[in-house]
Amino acid sequence: MYAVLNLIALLAGFLRFLITSVKTNPDPIAGIEQDGALVPNGALVGAMNALQTNASPAFGNWSQTLIPAIAAATYNGNNMVGGIIRRFSPGAAFTDCTDTATNIVNAIPGAKVNQTFPMLIANLGSGLMTLAAGAGVTIAGTASISSATARLYLGQVTGSGAVTMTNCFGWNLGTGGTLVAGL
């Protein structure tokens, strides 16, 4: 008899959906179960659609940009957040400029304040390079890159139209030595 009662209880548990009452309220309070039945999933479907609409490729994939020996260049936001910029210099000293902070932030999928990204600039020519800040961009630390030198910057989103590029360190591409004085 006890086994029969357990079997009936087990079947009742599995067949509970057949004995629940019909929902009469078309718009229940979100997240509340009604008589054992799930609430409409409209909010979940809406959230999934929003995620799909705003989906972007994975952020953090490195890419490189090669800039020829021109007098001055402006790095676009996509190149900056892509990570590696290889720059040939025109021979004499020159100044390159970052993109605007707004364009840099827009190049980062789902950018948030305090999010960071690395940017490596290699001066592959013989002239001294100076990195100038575009609108809304702040360059902290060394902004010059000697010939045959690479410099690593850490970009940080500080607002929807503000980015700080902080110099981390540089190294000589000819010998591989670190430019400790350039910190």
C-alpha positions in Angstrom: 0.0 0.0 0.0 2.8 2.4 0.9 4.5 1.8 -2.5 1.2 2.5 -4.3 0.9 5.8 -2.4 4.5 6.8 -3.3 3.8 5.9 -7.0 0.6 8.1 -7.0 2.6 11.0 -5.4 5.3 10.6 -8.0 2.9 10.6 -10.9 1.0 13.5 -9.4 4.3 15.4 -9.3 5.0 14.7 -13.0 1.5 15.4 -14.1 1.1 18.6 -12.0 0.9 20.7 -15.2 -2.3 18.9 -16.0 -4.0 19.9 -12.7 -2.9 23.5 -12.5 -5.5 26.2 -12.9 -5.7 28.3 -16.0 -4.1 31.7 -15.8 -6.8 34.4 -16.0 -4.6 37.5 -15.6 -2.9 38.2 -19.0 -0.2 40.4 -17.5 1.1 38.8 -14.3 3.8 40.4 -12.1 7.1 39.7 -13.7 9.0 36.8 -12.3 6.1 35.4 -10.2 4.9 31.8 -10.7 1.2 31.4 -11.0 -0.3 28.2 -9.7 2.8 26.3 -10.7 2.8 27.6 -14.3 5.6 29.7 -15.7 4.9 33.4 -16.5 4.9 34.6 -20.1 8.5 34.9 -21.4 8.0 38.2 -23.2 10.6 40.0 -21.1 13.2 37.3 -21.6 12.5 37.3 -25.4 12.9 41.0 -25.4 16.2 40.9 -23.6 17.5 38.2 -26.0 16.5 40.3 -29.0 18.2 43.3 -27.6 21.4 41.2 -27.0 21.2 39.9 -30.6 20.7 43.4 -32.0 23.6 44.8 -30.1 25.9 41.8 -30.6 29.4 42.6 -31.9 32.4 40.5 -32.7 34.6 39.6 -29.7 36.5 42.6 -28.4 40.2 42.0 -27.7 41.2 40.3 -30.9 44.5 41.9 -31.9 45.0 43.4 -35.3 47.7 45.4 -36.9 47.7 48.5 -39.0 50.6 49.5 -41.3 50.9 53.3 -41.9 53.3 54.3 -44.7 55.8 57.1 -44.6 53.5 60.1 -44.8 54.1 63.4 -43.1 51.3 63.0 -40.5 48.6 60.4 -39.8 45.5 60.2 -37.7 44.9 56.8 -36.2 41.2 55.8 -36.4 39.5 54.3 -33.4 39.3 50.8 -34.8 43.1 50.8 -35.4 43.7 52.0 -31.9 41.6 49.4 -30.1 42.9 46.7 -32.5 46.2 46.9 -30.7 49.2 47.2 -33.0 50.2 50.2 -35.2 53.3 49.9 -37.3 54.4 53.3 -38.5 57.1 54.1 -41.1 58.4 57.6 -40.7 59.0 60.1 -43.5 62.6 60.5 -42.3 62.2 63.8 -40.3 60.4 64.3 -37.0 56.7 64.1 -37.4 53.5 64.2 -35.3 50.6 61.7 -35.5 47.3 62.2 -33.9 44.8 59.8 -32.2 41.2 59.7 -33.2 38.6 61.5 -31.1 37.7 59.9 -27.8 34.1 59.4 -29.0 35.3 57.4 -32.1 37.6 55.3 -29.9 34.8 54.5 -27.4 32.4 53.7 -30.3 35.0 51.2 -31.7 34.8 49.2 -28.5 31.7 46.9 -28.4 29.7 47.6 -25.2 32.3 50.1 -23.9 32.0 50.9 -20.2 33.7 53.5 -18.1 37.1 52.3 -16.7 37.4 49.6 -19.5 40.9 49.4 -20.8 42.6 48.3 -24.0 46.3 48.1 -25.0 47.8 50.0 -28.0 51.3 49.3 -29.2 52.9 51.8 -31.6 56.1 50.9 -33.4 58.1 53.7 -35.1 59.9 51.7 -37.8 61.5 54.8 -39.4 64.3 57.1 -38.7 62.5 60.2 -37.5 61.2 61.1 -34.0 57.5 60.6 -33.6 55.2 62.5 -31.3 51.7 61.3 -30.5 49.2 64.1 -30.2 45.8 63.7 -28.5 42.6 64.0 -30.5 39.5 65.7 -29.1 38.6 64.2 -25.7 41.8 62.2 -25.5 44.5 62.7 -22.8 48.0 61.3 -23.2 49.6 60.6 -19.8 53.4 60.1 -19.7 55.7 60.0 -22.7 54.2 61.0 -26.0 57.3 60.7 -28.1 58.6 57.5 -29.8 62.2 57.5 -31.1 63.2 55.8 -34.3 63.3 52.0 -34.2 61.3 52.0 -31.0 58.0 50.6 -29.9 55.8 52.0 -27.1 53.0 50.4 -25.2 50.0 52.6 -24.1 47.1 51.5 -22.0 43.9 53.2 -23.1 41.2 53.7 -20.6 37.6 54.8 -21.2 36.9 57.6 -18.7 33.6 58.7 -20.2 31.4 58.5 -23.3 33.6 61.1 -24.9 36.8 60.7 -22.9 39.8 58.4 -23.2 43.2 58.5 -21.4 46.2 56.9 -23.1 48.8 56.1 -20.5 52.4 55.3 -21.5 53.4 52.0 -19.9 56.9 51.5 -21.4 58.9 51.5 -24.6 61.7 49.3 -26.0 64.3 49.6 -28.7 63.5 47.4 -31.6 67.1 47.1 -32.7 68.5 45.7 -29.4 65.3 44.7 -27.6 66.4 46.7 -24.5 63.8 48.4 -22.4 63.7 52.2 -22.3 63.4 52.6 -18.6 64.1 56.3 -18.8 61.0 56.7 -21.0 58.6 55.5 -18.4 
